[in-house]
Amino acid sequence: MFTVKAGYTGDIELKTSVDRVRDFFADINNFADLMPGIRQIHTDAKGVAHWKIQAEIPFVGQMLQKFAVELAEETEDRVEWLPLRVETENFLRYSAEFVEKAKNVTLVQFSQMVELRRKSARDLHYLAGLAGESLISSEMTKRITEMIKIFIDRAKERLEK
């Protein structure tokens, strides 16, 4: 089994109400609008969100992957999307927890994880075997971190207006 993993976890402090922040992170269209690399997010009639994510991975080149996720939790203090239970190759998970630190100051604990599983490296990309799991995972983590930092900057700009 050839498996690559990447992820981002961090805290974001936003100068706005917890309700506004929760609504923003619960709306996956904001990810499509504000995060580079997200080519499309479509929610089907069953509530499954289909993400198309494109990233440039050194030594491998450009990769476009599709992820199907479902809403696992949406409460006052947390939103979480998880891969479909039947998924076997492309796993995307993201969660956001909301803590009201003061009036109009909200802390978001944000996490996004990606995992790609294939029977062999060649099933992912014809150069994946040469690059190896750890190098691809490391480079994917760098790309995801860049994408999320841009998303966070844009989210702050939108939410703190």
FENWO-V166238 format. One record per helix or strand of 3 or more residues. SS is the DSSP state (alpha for helix, beta for strand). FROM is the first residue (numbers start at 1). TO is the last residue. Records with the same first field share a line. If there is no record, write none. Layout:
SS=FROM-TO / FROM-TO
//
This chain:
beta=2-14 / 38-43 / 49-57 / 61-75 / 78-83 / 90-102 / 105-118
alpha=18-26 / 29-34 / 121-124 / 128-131 / 133-159
//
